[in-house]
């Protein structure tokens, strides 16, 4: 009982300290929520009540396509600015991979985000609705993304940029690694506070709280994705992007993360290992701040940096 009380006191002490570090303009009620997707019951809650589809922007056409992955039908949503053609051959495209800790979220949740991305970049965005863990552990989610990439390649675009956020950023990193090994050309990849290293939340057992995405949720997400096989991944395995020893040949990258994000240290470490990477760090930013407080000038600058980096590689 004493140890339990001690853990609770330590948690709320860290929570108070971390929340006090958030600039007033970036504070959001979501940071104070005490429910995390760190077990099956709470995961059901998030999937049921926090998984609503968003509406696409009015000046973007939304088309649903289907690709076959391991015998399953996987949806790939296509977002095309109405001012441009829906033809793919000879045009640059972006493959978007949604977040959700490998265990929740969907492509439909990102309809609004992807459509505005298409509008801002004036190019076609493709978002893959990959299957989720724990029902579909590694390598199924990555296989779904790779199938979508292969299908995109078959449409002969002029270039492909891969972008993902959170767990989607982790899948994007793994997808690019697999593409490099299979001689598929990726022009650029952008990782928005990516989930790259299963050691985060395990190695530092004194850390019990981070705004919006806790260490306990991170452990549950990785455990679900790896199916309990995290310690037995073999060389050449793409399950945990940060474990890859050789990152030579990786295309240019952009990584953006806040200093209060649980993934801050792993993101900086990964960026330092890449052959060419623009690393953007934002003081006081936590996981998902750009979505929760999009109009703050720091978040506007964060998004502008992302868009500028992508535009340079859309040929």
VENNORKA-V468429 format. One record per residue. N is the residue number from 1. RES is the residue in three letters. SS is DSSP state (hx for helix, st for strand, lp for the rest). Layout:
BEGIN
<<N | RES | SS> <N | RES | SS>>
END
This chain:
BEGIN
<<1 | UNK | lp> <2 | UNK | hx> <3 | UNK | hx> <4 | UNK | hx> <5 | UNK | hx> <6 | UNK | hx> <7 | UNK | hx> <8 | UNK | hx> <9 | UNK | hx> <10 | UNK | hx> <11 | UNK | hx> <12 | UNK | hx> <13 | UNK | hx> <14 | UNK | hx> <15 | UNK | hx> <16 | UNK | hx> <17 | UNK | hx> <18 | UNK | hx> <19 | UNK | hx> <20 | UNK | hx> <21 | UNK | lp> <22 | UNK | lp> <23 | UNK | lp> <24 | UNK | hx> <25 | UNK | hx> <26 | UNK | hx> <27 | UNK | lp> <28 | UNK | lp> <29 | UNK | hx> <30 | UNK | hx> <31 | UNK | hx> <32 | UNK | hx> <33 | UNK | lp> <34 | UNK | lp> <35 | UNK | lp> <36 | UNK | lp> <37 | UNK | lp> <38 | UNK | lp> <39 | UNK | lp> <40 | UNK | hx> <41 | UNK | hx> <42 | UNK | hx> <43 | UNK | hx> <44 | UNK | hx> <45 | UNK | hx> <46 | UNK | hx> <47 | UNK | hx> <48 | UNK | hx> <49 | UNK | hx> <50 | UNK | lp> <51 | UNK | lp> <52 | UNK | lp> <53 | UNK | lp> <54 | UNK | lp> <55 | UNK | lp> <56 | UNK | lp> <57 | UNK | lp> <58 | UNK | lp> <59 | UNK | lp> <60 | UNK | st> <61 | UNK | st> <62 | UNK | st> <63 | UNK | st> <64 | UNK | st> <65 | UNK | st> <66 | UNK | st> <67 | UNK | st> <68 | UNK | st> <69 | UNK | st> <70 | UNK | lp> <71 | UNK | lp> <72 | UNK | st> <73 | UNK | st> <74 | UNK | st> <75 | UNK | st> <76 | UNK | st> <77 | UNK | st> <78 | UNK | st> <79 | UNK | st> <80 | UNK | st> <81 | UNK | st> <82 | UNK | lp> <83 | UNK | lp> <84 | UNK | lp> <85 | UNK | lp> <86 | UNK | lp> <87 | UNK | lp> <88 | UNK | lp> <89 | UNK | lp> <90 | UNK | lp> <91 | UNK | lp> <92 | UNK | st> <93 | UNK | st> <94 | UNK | st> <95 | UNK | st> <96 | UNK | st> <97 | UNK | st> <98 | UNK | lp> <99 | UNK | lp> <100 | UNK | lp> <101 | UNK | lp> <102 | UNK | lp> <103 | UNK | lp> <104 | UNK | lp> <105 | UNK | lp> <106 | UNK | lp> <107 | UNK | lp> <108 | UNK | hx> <109 | UNK | hx> <110 | UNK | hx> <111 | UNK | hx> <112 | UNK | hx> <113 | UNK | hx> <114 | UNK | hx> <115 | UNK | hx> <116 | UNK | hx> <117 | UNK | hx> <118 | UNK | hx> <119 | UNK | hx> <120 | UNK | hx> <121 | UNK | hx> <122 | UNK | lp> <123 | UNK | lp> <124 | UNK | st> <125 | UNK | st> <126 | UNK | st> <127 | UNK | st> <128 | UNK | st> <129 | UNK | lp> <130 | UNK | lp> <131 | UNK | lp> <132 | UNK | lp> <133 | UNK | lp> <134 | UNK | lp> <135 | UNK | lp> <136 | UNK | lp> <137 | UNK | lp> <138 | UNK | lp> <139 | UNK | lp> <140 | UNK | hx> <141 | UNK | hx> <142 | UNK | hx> <143 | UNK | hx> <144 | UNK | hx> <145 | UNK | hx> <146 | UNK | hx> <147 | UNK | hx> <148 | UNK | hx> <149 | UNK | hx> <150 | UNK | hx> <151 | UNK | hx> <152 | UNK | hx> <153 | UNK | hx> <154 | UNK | hx> <155 | UNK | lp> <156 | UNK | lp> <157 | UNK | lp> <158 | UNK | lp> <159 | UNK | st> <160 | UNK | st> <161 | UNK | st> <162 | UNK | st> <163 | UNK | st> <164 | UNK | st> <165 | UNK | st> <166 | UNK | lp> <167 | UNK | hx> <168 | UNK | hx> <169 | UNK | hx> <170 | UNK | hx> <171 | UNK | hx> <172 | UNK | hx> <173 | UNK | hx> <174 | UNK | hx> <175 | UNK | hx> <176 | UNK | hx> <177 | UNK | hx> <178 | UNK | hx> <179 | UNK | hx> <180 | UNK | hx> <181 | UNK | hx> <182 | UNK | lp> <183 | UNK | lp> <184 | UNK | lp> <185 | UNK | lp> <186 | UNK | lp> <187 | UNK | lp> <188 | UNK | st> <189 | UNK | st> <190 | UNK | st> <191 | UNK | st> <192 | UNK | st> <193 | UNK | lp> <194 | UNK | lp> <195 | UNK | lp> <196 | UNK | lp> <197 | UNK | lp> <198 | UNK | lp> <199 | UNK | lp> <200 | UNK | lp> <201 | UNK | lp> <202 | UNK | lp> <203 | UNK | lp> <204 | UNK | lp> <205 | UNK | lp> <206 | UNK | lp> <207 | UNK | lp> <208 | UNK | lp> <209 | UNK | lp> <210 | UNK | lp> <211 | UNK | lp> <212 | UNK | lp> <213 | UNK | lp> <214 | UNK | lp> <215 | UNK | hx> <216 | UNK | hx> <217 | UNK | hx> <218 | UNK | hx> <219 | UNK | hx> <220 | UNK | hx> <221 | UNK | hx> <222 | UNK | hx> <223 | UNK | hx> <224 | UNK | hx> <225 | UNK | hx> <226 | UNK | hx> <227 | UNK | lp> <228 | UNK | lp> <229 | UNK | lp> <230 | UNK | hx> <231 | UNK | hx> <232 | UNK | hx> <233 | UNK | lp> <234 | UNK | lp> <235 | UNK | lp> <236 | UNK | lp> <237 | UNK | lp> <238 | UNK | lp> <239 | UNK | lp> <240 | UNK | lp> <241 | UNK | hx> <242 | UNK | hx> <243 | UNK | hx> <244 | UNK | lp> <245 | UNK | lp> <246 | UNK | lp> <247 | UNK | lp> <248 | UNK | lp> <249 | UNK | lp> <250 | UNK | lp> <251 | UNK | lp> <252 | UNK | lp> <253 | UNK | st> <254 | UNK | st> <255 | UNK | st> <256 | UNK | st> <257 | UNK | st> <258 | UNK | st> <259 | UNK | lp> <260 | UNK | lp> <261 | UNK | lp> <262 | UNK | lp> <263 | UNK | lp> <264 | UNK | hx> <265 | UNK | hx> <266 | UNK | hx> <267 | UNK | hx> <268 | UNK | hx> <269 | UNK | hx> <270 | UNK | hx> <271 | UNK | hx> <272 | UNK | hx> <273 | UNK | hx> <274 | UNK | lp> <275 | UNK | lp> <276 | UNK | lp> <277 | UNK | st> <278 | UNK | st> <279 | UNK | st> <280 | UNK | st> <281 | UNK | st> <282 | UNK | st> <283 | UNK | lp> <284 | UNK | lp> <285 | UNK | lp> <286 | UNK | lp> <287 | UNK | lp> <288 | UNK | lp> <289 | UNK | hx> <290 | UNK | hx> <291 | UNK | hx> <292 | UNK | hx> <293 | UNK | lp> <294 | UNK | lp> <295 | UNK | lp> <296 | UNK | lp> <297 | UNK | hx> <298 | UNK | hx> <299 | UNK | hx> <300 | UNK | hx> <301 | UNK | hx> <302 | UNK | hx> <303 | UNK | hx> <304 | UNK | hx> <305 | UNK | hx> <306 | UNK | hx> <307 | UNK | hx> <308 | UNK | hx> <309 | UNK | hx> <310 | UNK | hx> <311 | UNK | hx> <312 | UNK | lp> <313 | UNK | lp> <314 | UNK | lp> <315 | UNK | lp>>
END
